[in-house]
Structures are given as structure tokens and as C-alpha cells.
Amino acid sequence: MNLKIRSPGYVIELARKMRLNLIAIEIDGDIHKLRQEYDEYRDNFLKSIGISTLRFTYEDVIHNINHVLADIKKNLIL
């Protein structure tokens, strides 16, 4: 089941329900280097409502997609 969750200031673009666990997948660009505190706050909020966050850099998605997909798959199986 794909979800779009809206919360003040952000939208979770992709989450997958698997055994009552929700996973948000984040693709972080360069801007995230400047907003690590906000990302940590956001991840803690999501965790508090039962959503785990998987973070990947834009560079990983472009240059190491097999690793990204394997990590996503591993976390969906858990």
C-alpha cells in the first residue's frame, strides 16, 4: 500500500506498509547537509507515529542504485 502523508511543513512521498510497519524513503540532496537538525526532528516525529525512515543520498541513487534497492528490499522484508 502506497501512502502520502501530509503533516505541517512536509509530505511523506513514499511509504510502504509491511507487517504493520511503515517505512518512509528519503532521497537527500545537498540541501540536507544544511538541515540535519530538521531532518533529525522530522525522523523522530515519524518514528513516534510508527514510521521508520530510510535515507539515501542523491549520489547513491544515481551511482549505486543496486545498493539502494538492496537496502530497501532488506528493510521491507524485516
N, C-alpha and C positions, 0 to 999 in steps of 0.2 A: 504494500500500500504506500503510495507516494503522498506526502503531505506538504502543505505550505502553511507555515505557522507565522502569524503576524504578531509582533509584540512591539511595544514602544521603541522606535528607533531602528528596527531591523526586521528582516524577513528570513526565515529559515527556508532556503530554496529547495533542499532535498533532504528528506528523512525517510528512513525505511523501518517499518515495524517488523520486528523479528522476535518472536517469543516474548512479547510484551516489552521489549527493549526498543528504544528509538535512537537512531544514530543520525546526527547532522554531519554532512560532509562539507567542509570549507576549503575553498581554493584561495590561498592567500597570496596577494600580490605585494609589491613593495610597500604600499601604504600600511600594511600590517606591522612593519618594523617600527613604525611611529606610534602605533596604538596598541601595544602589547597589553597595557593595563586594562584597556577597554575590552580587548578580546578575552582576557582572563576573567573579568567581571561577567561578561556575556556567557562564557563557558560554564562558570559556576552557577549562573542563573539557570541555564539549560539543564545542568546536572541536577539542580534542585527540583526540577519538574520531570526528571527521568529521561533526559535526552543526553547521550554521550556525544562528544564532538571529535571527529576525525579531521585533522588539519593537514593539508598538503600545500607546498609552495607551488606557485605557478610554474616555476622552473622544473620541479619534479613532474608535474603533469605533462609538460612539453617534452622533457628529455628522459624521463624514467617512468613512463606510463605503466609498464609491466609491474613495477614495484608498487605503484599506487593502486592498481587494480587488485594485486595480490593482498595488499593490506586491507582494502575494502572487503574483499571476499572473506578474509580471515575473521574480520570483525562481524560480518553478517552471520557467520556460522556459529560464533560463540553463543 
